[in-house]
Amino acid sequence: MSAFAMISRRLARTALSVVAPVVVFASTSACTSNAKKRPLTAQEMVQMDPLPLAKGAHWTYAVTVKRFDADTDKVVTSNLSWTTEVIDAREANGVIAYRIKGWPSDLEASAEGSGAPVATEKTLLRSGNSFLWGTSPDPTLDGAEGWFSWPVIDGQKICPSAEMVYCWQVAAVETGYTLSFFTGPDEQTFELEPGTGVARFHYAHHGTTNEVEAKLVTYAKGK
């Protein structure tokens, strides 16, 4: 073999030994690109919409229901899919009325053993950064019951009205905030993820086992 051929073969082996690590590094980089996103800071959350409501927006949840069955004297667990959808939006005088079908609280009926849950219609009002529950499909604050104003603060207590004994309790979590409402026998929690909306809903009745947990599976933006 000529000297030129021997040198060419050595250069080829050297090139392969240099290129191989580059290929491995590129592959490793592609895998880490799918890593879990970092949690948002409180400042970043404040700048986002806690409830991105718009006509046509819908959220699909995987629901687990646990309830005590007196006939079998056992706790029965069932699973179902649930959809919350904004079916209409109307605006007047700076107030937007969102007509929502299948708000997660409708799921409480299934935990109470009254059959399959029925998706009812409710009106959630937005006035600036305040969210309230309306008494009609109209965009008016007359008779409305307050829910919360954004931004909320960890540890905050939100009372819908001065006459009510029970209030919403705010707690910070990794993805946003939970708003929990506790009465004597019941508790209800909405987990708000800014930019997405209600990411989790939980209801529990103390005493006998009546519990519902809905976890968000998909969210589609409205118009």
Secondary structure, DSSP 8 states (H G I E B T S, - for coil): --HHHHHHHHHHHHHHHHHHHHHHHHHHHHHHTTS------HHHHHTS-SS---TT-EEEEEEEEEEEETTTTEEEEEEEEEEEEEEEEEEETTEEEEEEES-GGGGHHHHTTSSS----EEEEEEETTEEEE-SSSSS--TT-EEEEESS--TT-EE-S-TT-S--EEEEEETTEEEEEEE-SSEEEEEEEETTTEEEEEEEEETTTTEEEEEEEEEEE---
